[in-house]
Amino acid sequence: MDFIAGAIGGGLSTAVGYPLDTVKVRIQTERHYNGIWHCIQETYRTEKVWGFYKGVSASVLAVSAISSVSFGTYKNFLCTICKLRYGAADAKPSRLDVSLAGAAAGAARPVSKPKYHGSLHCLKLIAKEEGFGGLYKGCSALLCRDCSSSAIYFLTYSALCDWLTPAGKNKPGFLVVLLSGGFAGVLAWGLATPMDVIKSRMQTDESDQHKYRGLVHCARESVRKEGAKVLFKGLGLNCIRAFPVNMVVFVTYEAVLRFTEHYTNKK
């Protein structure tokens, strides 16, 4: 059920965060934008509202799958750790247990991201031009980003829920889930932004140019040409987008789990 709840939460959150994600990727990969507002203005001027939603249908499917794998892996890995360490899957985990489960969730996430006119068009062109390996551009940066940020993500959410939930209550309330999910997303993206920049640049590196030979080379060249601040392009936008998006993710996730649990108990 954790996989299904994660998929639903991830899909719904895409509608909230997709326009800002479009702006974020463009700022990170295209140097002619002077900032967030300039990117928004130019995108609207040249492509109108639809420009912010290019590829949204493929993204909903992709994010649903990623969120399903992430939350499902996290919960199952955490239950396994608790069973091995404490003898019961529902035992209270330590902060280290939560961090390890979060890192496992990040490592298990799919590593390819669609671009071009759609996922099928992307798959066809990349496979034709660059071979199967082209589908995994930025994989190393993505793995580094997701393992560390997912560990912080789930740890922050768990810690805030524990801290904000009154003594005697087994589960956090609606407002606690909203706030914990939002702040967990902001903190995770704050940590993940440098690797997210590198990942975006490696993914958009054209096959006939091959500017970057790998993660370290991409980071070194980007900093050499544009300064260390390049690694934090889109940081503000990531944090702004992360709060509402992750509020939706966790509230939906918890709601689906609790509804299922209530329905099952009634039987």
C-alpha positions as CSV (number, residue, x, y, z in Angstrom):
1,M,0.0,0.0,0.0
2,D,2.9,2.3,0.6
3,F,3.8,2.1,-3.1
4,I,0.3,3.1,-4.1
5,A,0.1,5.9,-1.6
6,G,3.4,7.3,-2.7
7,A,2.4,7.1,-6.4
8,I,-0.8,9.1,-5.8
9,G,1.0,11.7,-3.7
10,G,3.7,12.1,-6.3
11,G,1.2,12.5,-9.1
12,L,-0.8,15.1,-7.4
13,S,2.2,17.1,-6.3
14,T,3.3,17.4,-9.9
15,A,0.4,19.7,-10.7
16,V,1.5,22.0,-7.9
17,G,5.2,22.2,-8.7
18,Y,5.6,21.6,-12.4
19,P,5.6,25.2,-13.7
20,L,8.3,26.2,-11.2
21,D,10.3,23.0,-12.1
22,T,10.2,24.1,-15.7
23,V,11.6,27.5,-14.7
24,K,14.2,25.9,-12.4
25,V,15.6,23.6,-15.1
26,R,15.8,26.5,-17.6
27,I,17.7,28.7,-15.2
28,Q,20.1,25.9,-14.4
29,T,20.9,25.0,-18.0
30,E,20.4,28.2,-20.1
31,R,22.8,31.1,-19.3
32,H,20.8,33.9,-21.0
33,Y,18.2,34.2,-18.2
34,N,19.0,37.0,-15.7
35,G,16.9,35.4,-12.9
36,I,13.6,33.7,-12.0
37,W,11.4,36.6,-13.0
38,H,13.2,37.1,-16.3
39,C,12.8,33.4,-17.1
40,I,9.1,33.5,-16.3
41,Q,8.6,36.6,-18.5
42,E,10.5,35.2,-21.4
43,T,8.8,31.8,-21.2
44,Y,5.4,33.4,-21.2
45,R,6.2,35.8,-23.9
46,T,7.5,33.2,-26.3
47,E,5.4,30.1,-25.4
48,K,2.5,31.4,-23.3
49,V,1.1,29.4,-20.4
50,W,1.6,26.1,-22.1
51,G,5.3,26.7,-22.0
52,F,5.3,26.1,-18.3
53,Y,3.6,22.7,-18.8
54,K,5.7,21.2,-21.6
55,G,5.9,17.4,-20.9
56,V,3.6,17.5,-17.9
57,S,1.8,14.3,-18.9
58,A,5.0,12.3,-19.1
59,S,6.2,14.0,-15.9
60,V,3.1,13.0,-13.9
61,L,3.7,9.3,-14.9
62,A,7.4,9.6,-14.1
63,V,6.9,11.3,-10.8
64,S,4.2,8.9,-9.8
65,A,6.6,6.0,-10.5
66,I,9.5,7.7,-8.7
67,S,7.4,8.6,-5.7
68,S,6.0,5.1,-5.5
69,V,9.4,3.6,-5.5
70,S,10.8,6.1,-3.0
71,F,8.0,5.8,-0.4
72,G,7.6,2.1,-0.8
73,T,11.3,1.4,-0.5
74,Y,11.6,3.7,2.5
75,K,8.8,2.1,4.4
76,N,9.7,-1.5,3.6
77,F,13.4,-0.9,4.3
78,L,12.6,0.8,7.6
79,C,10.4,-2.1,8.6
80,T,13.1,-4.6,7.7
81,I,15.7,-2.6,9.8
82,C,13.4,-2.5,12.8
83,K,12.6,-6.2,12.6
84,L,16.3,-7.0,12.4
85,R,17.4,-4.7,15.2
86,Y,14.4,-4.7,17.5
87,G,12.5,-7.9,16.6
88,A,9.4,-6.1,15.4
89,A,8.7,-4.3,12.1
90,D,6.5,-1.7,13.9
91,A,9.1,-0.8,16.6
92,K,10.1,2.8,17.0
93,P,13.1,3.5,14.7
94,S,16.1,5.5,15.7
95,R,17.2,8.6,13.7
96,L,20.0,6.5,12.1
97,D,17.4,3.9,11.0
98,V,15.3,6.6,9.3
99,S,18.4,8.1,7.6
100,L,19.5,4.7,6.2
101,A,16.0,3.9,5.0
102,G,15.8,7.4,3.4
103,A,19.2,6.9,1.6
104,A,18.0,3.5,0.4
105,A,14.8,5.1,-1.0
106,G,17.0,7.7,-2.9
107,A,19.3,5.0,-4.3
108,A,16.3,2.9,-5.5
109,R,14.7,5.8,-7.5
110,P,14.6,5.6,-11.3
111,V,17.4,7.6,-12.9
112,S,16.2,8.6,-16.3
113,K,14.2,11.8,-17.0
114,P,12.2,12.5,-20.2
115,K,13.0,15.5,-22.3
116,Y,12.4,16.6,-26.0
117,H,8.7,16.3,-27.1
118,G,7.7,13.5,-24.8
119,S,9.0,10.4,-23.2
120,L,8.6,8.1,-26.2
121,H,10.2,10.6,-28.5
122,C,13.0,11.2,-26.0
123,L,13.6,7.4,-25.7
124,K,13.7,6.9,-29.5
125,L,16.1,9.8,-30.2
126,I,18.5,9.3,-27.4
127,A,18.8,5.5,-28.1
128,K,19.3,6.3,-31.8
129,E,21.9,9.1,-31.3
130,E,23.8,8.0,-28.2
131,G,22.9,4.4,-27.5
132,F,21.5,2.9,-24.3
133,G,24.0,4.7,-22.2
134,G,22.6,8.1,-23.3
135,L,19.5,7.4,-21.2
136,Y,21.6,7.4,-18.1
137,K,23.3,10.8,-18.5
138,G,23.7,12.4,-15.1
139,C,23.1,9.1,-13.3
140,S,26.1,9.6,-11.0
141,A,25.0,13.1,-10.0
142,L,21.4,12.0,-9.6
143,L,22.5,9.1,-7.3
144,C,24.6,11.4,-5.1
145,R,21.7,13.9,-5.0
146,D,19.0,11.5,-4.2
147,C,20.8,9.4,-1.6
148,S,21.8,12.4,0.6
149,S,18.7,14.4,0.1
150,S,16.3,11.5,0.7
151,A,18.1,10.7,3.9
152,I,17.6,14.3,5.1
153,Y,14.1,14.4,3.7
154,F,12.7,11.4,5.6
155,L,14.7,12.1,8.7
156,T,13.5,15.7,8.9
157,Y,9.9,14.7,8.3
158,S,10.1,12.0,11.0
159,A,11.8,14.2,13.5
160,L,9.4,17.1,13.0
161,C,6.4,14.9,13.3
162,D,7.7,13.4,16.5
163,W,8.5,16.9,17.9
164,L,5.2,18.5,17.0
165,T,2.9,15.6,17.9
166,P,1.6,16.0,21.5
167,A,2.5,13.2,23.9
168,G,0.0,10.4,24.0
169,K,-1.0,10.7,20.3
170,N,0.1,7.8,18.1
171,K,-0.1,9.7,14.8
172,P,0.6,13.3,13.7
173,G,-2.3,15.6,12.9
174,F,-3.2,17.2,9.6
175,L,-1.4,20.5,10.3
176,V,1.7,18.7,11.6
177,V,1.9,16.5,8.5
178,L,1.6,19.7,6.3
179,L,4.3,21.6,8.1
180,S,6.7,18.6,8.5
181,G,6.4,17.6,4.9
182,G,6.9,21.2,3.6
183,F,10.0,21.8,5.8
184,A,11.4,18.4,4.9
185,G,11.2,19.2,1.2
186,V,12.8,22.6,1.7
187,L,15.7,21.3,3.6
188,A,16.2,18.3,1.3
189,W,16.3,20.6,-1.8
190,G,18.6,23.0,-0.1
191,L,21.1,20.1,0.2
192,A,20.3,18.7,-3.2
193,T,20.5,21.8,-5.4
194,P,24.3,21.7,-6.3
195,M,24.0,18.1,-7.5
196,D,20.7,19.0,-9.2
197,V,22.5,21.6,-11.2
198,I,25.2,19.2,-12.3
199,K,22.6,16.5,-13.1
200,S,20.6,18.9,-15.3
201,R,23.7,20.1,-17.2
202,M,25.0,16.5,-17.8
203,Q,21.5,15.5,-19.0
204,T,21.2,18.4,-21.5
205,D,24.8,18.1,-22.8
206,E,24.3,17.5,-26.5
207,S,25.6,14.2,-28.0
208,D,27.7,16.0,-30.6
209,Q,29.4,18.3,-28.1
210,H,30.3,16.1,-25.1
211,K,31.4,19.1,-23.0
212,Y,31.4,17.1,-19.8
213,R,33.3,13.8,-19.3
214,G,31.6,13.1,-16.0
215,L,30.3,14.4,-12.7
216,V,33.6,15.9,-11.4
217,H,34.5,17.4,-14.8
218,C,31.0,19.0,-15.1
219,A,31.3,20.5,-11.6
220,R,34.8,21.8,-12.2
221,E,34.0,23.3,-15.6
222,S,30.8,24.9,-14.4
223,V,32.5,26.5,-11.4
224,R,35.5,27.6,-13.5
225,K,33.4,29.4,-16.1
226,E,30.6,30.8,-13.9
227,G,31.9,30.8,-10.3
228,A,30.8,28.7,-7.3
229,K,27.4,30.5,-7.3
230,V,26.5,28.4,-10.4
231,L,26.0,25.4,-8.1
232,F,23.2,27.2,-6.4
233,K,21.2,28.3,-9.4
234,G,17.6,27.7,-8.8
235,L,18.1,27.3,-5.0
236,G,15.4,29.8,-4.1
237,L,13.0,28.4,-6.6
238,N,13.7,24.9,-5.4
239,C,12.8,25.9,-1.9
240,I,9.7,27.8,-2.8
241,R,8.5,24.9,-4.9
242,A,9.4,22.3,-2.4
243,F,7.2,23.5,0.4
244,P,3.8,23.2,-1.2
245,V,4.8,20.2,-3.3
246,N,5.9,18.1,-0.3
247,M,3.0,19.2,1.8
248,V,0.8,17.6,-0.9
249,V,3.0,14.5,-1.1
250,F,3.0,13.7,2.6
251,V,-0.7,14.7,3.3
252,T,-1.8,12.5,0.4
253,Y,0.5,9.7,1.4
254,E,-0.7,9.7,5.1
255,A,-4.4,10.1,4.0
256,V,-4.3,7.1,1.7
257,L,-2.6,4.9,4.3
258,R,-5.0,6.0,7.1
259,F,-8.1,5.5,4.8
260,T,-6.8,2.0,3.9
261,E,-6.1,1.2,7.5
262,H,-9.5,2.4,8.6
263,Y,-11.3,0.4,5.8
264,T,-9.3,-2.7,6.6
265,N,-10.0,-2.5,10.4
266,K,-13.8,-2.1,9.7
267,K,-13.7,-5.5,7.9
